[in-house]
Amino acid sequence: MDKINEIENLIGKDYVREAISELKLLVVQDKILNDTLTIIEGSFNQLSNEVMRGQLDNAEKNIQLVRVRSSLISLCGDVRRERPLWDTRTDEEKRDEQRLVISKMRFATINSGTFLMGSEKGLDNEKPCHEVKIEKKFQIGVTPITQKQWKVIMDSEPWKGLSKIKEGDNYPATYIDWNGANTFIKRINAIDAKNTYRFPTEAEWEYCCRAGSTTEFCFGDDERQLKIYGWYDENGEKAGLNYAQEVGLLESNFWGIYDMHGNIWEWVNDWYIDSYEPSKKYDFIDDRVLRGGGWDYSVFGARSSFRYHSKPSRTNHVIGFRVVNELL
């Protein structure tokens, strides 16, 4: 199983956090293995915190790190034995399918420009409204990453058997944490060397959501029109649709991008700060930014400027992501 070999190599090179992220994708459907990994990750996080605080000398640090690495190697052996061996494709056949999926990803080309980011009508973390310049042209996925795209690239289904999920190729991939999404991006970069994929920045995401508008939504300020463009609690959860809808079913914004208002929350690259005020002193929060709103969230949260945030390790039924392709 080549993926387990890769993870064991990461452990051998002391890339412990990266190995844990990769293992999460393999054990998500096995409660016993997943619980074991959670315990190992907790031990590693505790070790990291104690090292940062200067509470351990090098000898004790190395002893505890060896224990964590040994536990991960043992878990890799368990995964190798327990994971179903249903996939008989060769590595090259898998890679061909991955290349095909990447080649079919659709992007909108976005020109550089200046826009007003934030809203004076929103929460404090959306203020003050300020001018931002997008320096370079880029491309953004016209939809969030779908279940099919994730399955082919990552060979996993983190949402499998979990609540508030509808399965199908064109449903957005959810139950994706920021670290897992980052691994997906690294993997498609490794497969497609001709392009450079990454998360959108928070500013790029809002620029694309607004699509030239200065109003609360891309279509104006009348929230009653949102049902034409996005899924939120009124036409989602309250309408009995207790899962994210297939991507691209409703109208795109004026730049040809779908599902920016609602359906799922989307990870972006930025760490979260709680204001745009340049003179404010910020308390560091170890959270990444989420944008877009969700099918079970209010119309207020689907506005172009609304900002949410969470730990990079958090995942649930309404969190996914889309990718950007840089243009050189």
C-alpha positions in Angstrom: 0.0 0.0 0.0 2.0 3.0 -1.3 0.3 5.6 0.8 1.2 3.8 4.0 4.8 3.7 2.8 4.7 7.4 2.2 3.4 8.1 5.7 6.1 5.8 7.3 8.7 7.8 5.4 7.3 11.1 6.8 7.5 9.6 10.3 11.1 8.5 9.7 12.0 12.1 8.6 10.3 13.6 11.7 7.4 15.1 9.7 5.1 13.9 12.5 2.3 16.5 12.0 2.2 15.8 8.3 2.0 12.1 8.9 -0.9 12.6 11.3 -2.8 14.6 8.7 -2.3 11.9 6.1 -3.3 9.1 8.5 -6.5 11.0 9.4 -7.7 10.6 5.8 -7.1 6.8 5.9 -8.7 6.0 9.3 -11.7 8.3 9.3 -14.1 5.5 8.6 -12.7 3.2 11.3 -13.6 4.2 14.8 -11.0 2.2 16.6 -8.1 3.4 14.4 -9.4 6.9 14.4 -9.7 7.0 18.2 -6.1 5.6 18.5 -4.9 8.3 16.2 -6.7 11.0 18.2 -4.9 9.8 21.4 -1.5 9.9 19.6 -2.2 13.4 18.2 -3.1 14.6 21.7 0.2 13.3 23.0 2.1 15.0 20.2 0.3 18.3 20.7 1.0 18.2 24.4 4.7 17.5 23.7 4.8 20.4 21.2 3.2 22.8 23.8 5.7 21.7 26.5 8.6 22.2 24.2 7.4 25.7 23.2 7.1 26.6 26.9 10.6 25.4 27.7 9.3 22.7 30.1 11.4 19.8 28.6 15.1 19.4 28.1 16.3 17.8 24.9 16.7 14.4 26.4 13.1 14.2 27.7 11.8 15.8 24.4 13.6 13.1 22.3 12.3 10.3 24.5 8.7 11.5 24.2 9.1 12.1 20.4 10.3 8.5 19.9 7.2 7.2 21.8 5.0 9.2 19.5 6.8 8.1 16.3 6.7 4.4 17.5 3.0 4.7 18.2 2.4 6.1 14.7 4.5 3.3 13.0 2.4 0.8 14.9 -0.8 2.4 13.8 0.5 2.3 10.2 0.8 -1.4 10.5 -2.7 -1.7 11.9 -4.0 0.4 8.9 -2.1 -1.8 6.5 -3.8 -4.9 7.9 -7.3 -3.5 8.4 -7.9 -1.3 5.4 -10.0 -3.1 2.7 -7.9 -4.1 -0.4 -10.7 -3.6 -2.9 -8.8 -1.3 -5.2 -6.9 -3.4 -7.7 -5.9 -0.5 -10.0 -2.2 0.0 -10.6 -0.5 3.2 -9.4 -0.3 4.5 -13.0 -4.0 3.9 -13.6 -4.8 5.8 -10.4 -2.6 8.6 -11.5 -4.2 8.8 -14.9 -7.6 9.1 -13.3 -6.3 11.8 -11.0 -4.9 13.8 -14.0 -8.2 13.5 -15.7 -10.1 14.8 -12.7 -7.7 17.8 -12.3 -8.0 18.6 -16.1 -11.8 18.8 -15.7 -11.7 21.3 -12.8 -13.4 24.5 -14.0 -12.0 27.9 -13.2 -13.0 31.5 -13.7 -10.3 33.9 -14.6 -10.2 36.9 -12.3 -8.5 40.2 -13.3 -6.5 42.3 -10.9 -8.3 45.3 -9.4 -9.4 47.3 -6.4 -12.4 46.7 -4.2 -13.9 47.7 -0.8 -13.5 44.9 1.6 -15.8 44.5 4.7 -19.1 46.2 5.6 -20.1 48.9 8.0 -23.5 47.1 8.3 -22.0 43.9 9.6 -20.2 42.7 12.7 -17.2 44.3 14.3 -14.9 41.8 12.6 -16.1 43.1 9.2 -15.1 46.7 10.0 -13.8 49.1 9.0 -14.7 48.8 5.3 -11.4 49.5 3.5 -9.9 49.5 0.0 -7.9 46.4 -1.0 -5.9 46.0 -4.2 -5.7 42.6 -5.9 -2.3 42.8 -7.6 -2.3 39.9 -9.9 -4.8 38.1 -12.2 -5.6 34.5 -11.0 -8.2 31.8 -11.5 -10.6 30.5 -8.9 -12.7 27.3 -8.9 -16.2 28.0 -10.1 -17.5 25.6 -7.5 -16.2 24.1 -4.2 -14.3 20.9 -4.5 -16.7 18.0 -5.0 -16.9 14.5 -3.5 -15.7 12.9 -6.7 -12.7 15.2 -7.0 -11.8 14.5 -3.3 -12.3 10.7 -3.6 -10.1 10.4 -6.7 -7.3 12.6 -5.5 -7.3 11.6 -1.8 -8.6 8.0 -2.0 -10.8 8.6 1.0 -14.4 9.7 1.9 -14.3 11.6 5.2 -18.1 12.2 5.1 -18.9 8.5 4.6 -21.7 7.4 7.0 -21.8 10.7 8.9 -24.8 12.9 9.6 -26.4 15.5 7.3 -24.7 14.2 4.2 -26.0 13.3 0.7 -23.5 11.4 -1.3 -22.8 11.8 -5.0 -20.2 13.0 -7.4 -21.4 16.6 -7.6 -22.1 17.2 -3.9 -19.4 19.3 -2.2 -16.8 17.5 -0.2 -17.4 18.2 3.4 -16.1 17.1 6.8 -12.8 18.5 5.5 -10.5 20.3 7.9 -8.0 22.9 6.8 -5.1 20.5 7.1 -6.8 17.9 5.0 -7.7 20.5 2.4 -4.0 21.7 2.4 -2.9 18.1 1.7 -5.3 17.9 -1.2 -3.8 21.1 -2.7 -0.3 19.7 -2.2 -1.3 16.5 -4.0 -2.8 18.2 -7.0 0.3 20.3 -7.3 2.4 17.2 -7.3 0.3 15.6 -10.0 -0.1 18.7 -12.2 3.3 20.3 -12.4 2.1 22.8 -15.1 -0.1 24.8 -12.6 0.2 26.1 -9.1 -2.8 25.5 -6.9 -3.5 27.1 -3.5 -6.2 28.3 -1.1 -7.7 31.7 -2.0 -6.6 34.5 0.4 -9.5 36.0 2.4 -9.3 39.2 0.2 -9.4 37.2 -3.0 -12.4 35.2 -1.8 -14.4 38.3 -1.0 -13.3 40.0 -4.2 -14.7 37.0 -6.1 -17.8 36.8 -4.1 -18.6 40.4 -4.7 -17.9 40.2 -8.4 -17.7 43.9 -8.7 -20.6 44.8 -6.3 -20.4 47.1 -3.3 -23.7 45.8 -1.8 -24.3 43.2 0.9 -24.7 40.4 -1.7 -23.4 40.2 -5.2 -26.9 40.9 -6.5 -27.7 43.8 -4.2 -29.1 44.3 -0.7 -32.4 42.6 -1.1 -32.0 39.4 0.9 -35.2 37.9 -0.6 -33.2 37.3 -3.8 -30.7 35.1 -2.1 -32.7 31.9 -2.8 -31.8 32.5 -6.5 -28.1 32.4 -5.8 -27.4 30.4 -2.7 -28.5 27.8 -0.2 -29.1 29.0 3.4 -31.5 28.0 6.2 -34.7 29.3 4.5 -34.3 27.2 1.4 -32.1 24.5 3.0 -32.6 23.3 6.6 -36.0 24.9 7.1 -37.2 23.5 3.8 -36.3 20.0 4.9 -33.0 19.8 2.9 -30.7 18.7 5.7 -27.5 18.4 3.7 -25.4 20.5 1.3 -26.8 20.7 -2.2 -25.0 19.7 -5.4 -22.7 22.4 -6.6 -23.7 24.8 -9.3 -27.5 24.3 -9.1 -28.4 27.9 -8.6 -27.4 31.1 -10.4 -23.7 32.1 -10.6 -22.6 35.5 -9.7 -21.6 38.0 -12.4 -18.1 36.5 -12.7 -19.4 33.0 -13.4 -18.7 31.7 -9.9 -21.2 29.4 -8.1 -22.1 28.8 -4.4 -20.3 31.8 -2.9 -23.4 32.7 -0.9 -24.3 29.8 1.3 -24.3 26.0 0.7 -21.0 25.4 2.6 -18.4 27.3 4.6 -15.1 27.5 2.7 -11.6 27.5 4.2 -9.3 30.3 3.0 -5.5 30.7 3.6 -5.6 33.4 6.2 -5.2 33.1 10.0 -8.1 34.9 11.7 -7.9 38.4 13.3 -11.0 40.0 14.7 -10.9 43.4 13.0 -9.6 45.2 10.0 -8.6 48.2 12.2 -4.9 48.7 11.4 -4.0 50.3 14.8 -5.6 47.6 16.9 -3.5 45.3 18.9 -4.6 41.7 18.2 -4.7 38.7 20.5 -3.4 35.7 18.6 -6.1 33.2 17.8 -5.0 29.9 16.3 -7.9 29.8 13.9 -8.2 29.9 10.1 -10.8 32.0 8.4 -14.0 30.4 6.9 -16.2 32.2 4.4 -19.5 31.9 2.6 -22.2 30.7 5.0 -24.0 27.4 4.9 -27.2 25.7 4.1 -28.1 25.6 7.8 -27.0 29.2 8.6 -28.9 32.5 8.4 -29.1 34.9 5.5 -26.9 37.3 7.5 -24.0 34.8 7.3 -24.3 34.5 3.6 -23.3 38.1 3.0 -20.2 38.8 0.9 -18.3 40.3 3.9 -19.3 37.9 6.7 -16.4 36.3 8.5 -16.3 33.1 10.5 -13.3 31.1 11.9 -12.3 27.8 13.4 -9.4 25.7 14.4 -7.6 24.2 11.4 -8.4 20.7 12.7 -12.2 21.3 12.9 -14.5 19.6 10.5 -18.2 19.1 10.1 -21.1 18.6 7.7 -20.9 22.1 6.3 -17.2 22.8 5.9 -15.3 22.4 2.6 -13.2 24.5 0.3 -12.4 25.7 -3.2 -9.0 26.3 -4.8 -7.2 29.0 -6.7 -4.8 28.5 -9.7 -2.1 31.0 -9.9 -1.4 32.6 -13.3 2.2 33.4 -13.9 
